[in-house]
Amino acid sequence: MLGYISAPGRGVTDRVLAELAGGLGAAGWSLAGVVQTNRETTQDRPCDMDLHIIGQAHQVRISQNLGPHANGCRLDAHGLETAVGLVAAALHRNPALLILNKFGKAEAEGRGFRSIIGQALAQGIPVLTAVRPPNLDAFLTFADGMADPLPAKLDALQVWCCEQTGLCGPTVAAAQIIR
């Protein structure tokens, strides 16, 4: 009940997960989690990173401006923990699926959404996330053999979501759920 995608290219997994969440939400699925959007800035500084809280109007900035040409970690830990708290509260609604933008460095270090993943799985809620190669070993250790690698393709993810939740039924193809 734990699936993950990994795809080369900046922002690819963000776009796939956002499209999936949008389609499932429009089809009436009860969802929780976050999808990431990046807003390009000037050439001398990286993009702004925001987490959209699925099913809510909240958007939380998780990057901080360290100034031109800075090389340090841009993650705003306070912003990330704010998003974690909002998602944790949403788990009380017992959603059909939890979608998280990624299992990143914070999660690899035991912070971020790591405990939320465990809580969702303990509640029987399937979890879908993305993992970049630098964090894959930590993720696989955390998953302890429970993670399904999935292609970063919308149709394959729709099928996986249907299989994990049972919401599509035997006569409804995943492609009919999300258009």
C-alpha angles and dihedrals in degrees: 000000000000116000130178139187131203124187135170118242132064113281097000096121091043091056094045094049092045091051091047093049091047093051095045092046091050088051089057101257117155104238138174132188141062139286123199128233124187124207116203116231130178125325093253094059136045124250126282112253121214132179117216110209105228113241093012137083091237122117118179125199109227099178128076128208107244093177134258117331094359115160102192127105109291096196112123101217092195091054091048093050090048089056091046090054092050092050092046089055090050091056088070087071088063096231121203092238140014117214118190125186093229151331094240140165093295091054092044087056092050098261136091116044095345095106091043090057090053092046093050093049090048088054090050094251114143115235128211121188143150127246128196118214096254090060099038097097092050090047094050090048090050092046092051095205096316098104125102115208108222133189114253090242121122096224093051091048091049090054092048091050091050092049094048097046102031088221097127098057126210095285099046117077118215090240088061091055096054122037 
